Amino acid sequence: MRPRILVVYYTQTGQLRQILDSVLSGIRDKVDIDYAVIEPVTPFPFPWSALQFFDAMPETVNHLPAAIRPLPADVINKDYDLIIFGYQPWFLNPSQPTTAFLQTEFAKIFKGKPVVTVVGCRNMWLHAQEKVKGYLQSAGAHLVGNIVLTDTNPNLVSLLTVIRWSFKGQKEASGLLPAAGVQDEDIAAASRFGRTIYEHFVNDNLIDLQRSLLSQGAIGLKPGLVMLEQSGIKRFRFWANFISEKGGPGAPARASRVLMFKNLLLVGIFILSPITSTVALIKLAIKRNSLLKEVEYFRQLDYQEGRL
Ligand SMILES: Cc1cc2nc3c(=O)[nH]c(=O)nc-3n(C[C@H](O)[C@H](O)[C@H](O)COP(=O)(O)O)c2cc1C
């Protein structure tokens, strides 16, 4: 019998669907695929205004997401051999629709199933994946693979292009800046992962899948990212609570704190970044060995709560 694969995902601009289509492109004729799209009851805006964008931070970081639509009954009642779960980080956490899905009763579809996570993002995904691992573990899933596609441009360049994309809706290159998002050639090359997933599945060897995916470059991870996320997540938690004291999503009373967060974040990134990068380089040299251990952990699938 042909393997039955369920692909569950959320995407705002379509990038993640493109990535998933590429992953599955080489095995379409050998498997049966159903798609289940996670849909917020009220869609998030795109392009975003700056206020809307940063106002989404507190509930994303505190895992209090906006509601999603129910999953179709035929998907819930069907028995799948493998689930591919596609998502993207928002503010170092799973995007709100992703978290919403993982918190609903629909997460029971994961029970006892092998799951491969596919992430499409700018370049900061470690903490989000830790949270997803935790939810999947609670749902009784067996995480057997993780594939992460990032924008491989330098950090500040990808920040500028993601800002242009999010606030103006412009993905295409302009002036000196390249196109935003994951590079087209990396998306196209993701088809190699689908074949590997298929081979491991039919050979009943999913236990070794992540090793094979890693050898094909499924995760590129630099030690500096671990440090960046460690400090970023602490700040986001503080600001999430500080903003939430003034009300829920969109509350006028919290707008001034949201804008304060936005301004400080942008100053931190664009003005202080030469200083922070120098400090980071020094810390990196001192902590290199322990960070390399962290990198090895994040490339694997184990889940140790509170690791980040
Ligand atoms: C509100 C918001 C916050 C984001 N935060 C992050 C982040 O923390 N790390 C990251 O690598 N990318 C971040 N991104 C980029 C997304 O992960 C993703 O690459 C982009 O939104 C396109 O995804 P999609 O169209 O498939 O939904 C963020 C995007 C949005 C809209």
The ligand as an SDF file (V2000), in Angstrom:
LIG
                    3D

 31 33  0  0  0  0  0  0  0  0999 V2000
    5.2910   38.4910   13.2470 C   0  0  0  0  0  0  0  0  0  0  0  0
    6.4890   37.7880   12.6460 C   0  0  0  0  0  0  0  0  0  0  0  0
    7.5650   37.4680   13.4490 C   0  0  0  0  0  0  0  0  0  0  0  0
    8.6550   36.7630   12.9130 C   0  0  0  0  0  0  0  0  0  0  0  0
    9.6560   36.3520   13.7510 N   0  0  0  0  0  0  0  0  0  0  0  0
   10.6500   35.5710   13.2540 C   0  0  0  0  0  0  0  0  0  0  0  0
   11.6350   34.9960   14.1370 C   0  0  0  0  0  0  0  0  0  0  0  0
   11.5930   35.1370   15.3690 O   0  0  0  0  0  0  0  0  0  0  0  0
   12.6270   34.2510   13.5820 N   0  0  0  0  0  0  0  0  0  0  0  0
   12.7310   34.0500   12.2260 C   0  0  0  0  0  0  0  0  0  0  0  0
   13.6630   33.3960   11.7910 O   0  0  0  0  0  0  0  0  0  0  0  0
   11.7910   34.5430   11.3700 N   0  0  0  0  0  0  0  0  0  0  0  0
   10.7480   35.2800   11.8600 C   0  0  0  0  0  0  0  0  0  0  0  0
    9.7720   35.7460   11.0080 N   0  0  0  0  0  0  0  0  0  0  0  0
    9.7820   35.3150    9.5730 C   0  0  0  0  0  0  0  0  0  0  0  0
    8.8790   34.0620    9.4650 C   0  0  0  0  0  0  0  0  0  0  0  0
    9.4010   32.9980   10.2280 O   0  0  0  0  0  0  0  0  0  0  0  0
    8.6670   33.5800    8.0360 C   0  0  0  0  0  0  0  0  0  0  0  0
    9.8560   33.2840    7.4250 O   0  0  0  0  0  0  0  0  0  0  0  0
    7.9340   34.5780    7.1630 C   0  0  0  0  0  0  0  0  0  0  0  0
    6.9040   35.1800    7.9170 O   0  0  0  0  0  0  0  0  0  0  0  0
    7.2880   33.9080    5.9420 C   0  0  0  0  0  0  0  0  0  0  0  0
    6.5570   32.7770    6.3600 O   0  0  0  0  0  0  0  0  0  0  0  0
    5.1710   32.2980    5.7620 P   0  0  0  0  0  0  0  0  0  0  0  0
    4.7820   33.1920    4.6590 O   0  0  0  0  0  0  0  0  0  0  0  0
    5.3820   30.8890    5.3100 O   0  0  0  0  0  0  0  0  0  0  0  0
    4.1510   32.3590    6.8830 O   0  0  0  0  0  0  0  0  0  0  0  0
    8.6800   36.4550   11.5230 C   0  0  0  0  0  0  0  0  0  0  0  0
    7.6040   36.8340   10.7160 C   0  0  0  0  0  0  0  0  0  0  0  0
    6.5170   37.4710   11.2550 C   0  0  0  0  0  0  0  0  0  0  0  0
    5.3570   37.8090   10.3680 C   0  0  0  0  0  0  0  0  0  0  0  0
  1  2  1  0
  2  3  1  0
  2 30  2  0
  3  4  2  0
  4  5  1  0
  4 28  1  0
  5  6  2  0
  6  7  1  0
  6 13  1  0
  7  8  2  0
  7  9  1  0
  9 10  1  0
 10 11  2  0
 10 12  1  0
 12 13  2  0
 13 14  1  0
 14 15  1  0
 14 28  1  0
 15 16  1  0
 16 17  1  0
 16 18  1  0
 18 19  1  0
 18 20  1  0
 20 21  1  0
 20 22  1  0
 22 23  1  0
 23 24  1  0
 24 25  2  0
 24 26  1  0
 24 27  1  0
 28 29  2  0
 29 30  1  0
 30 31  1  0
M  END
$$$$
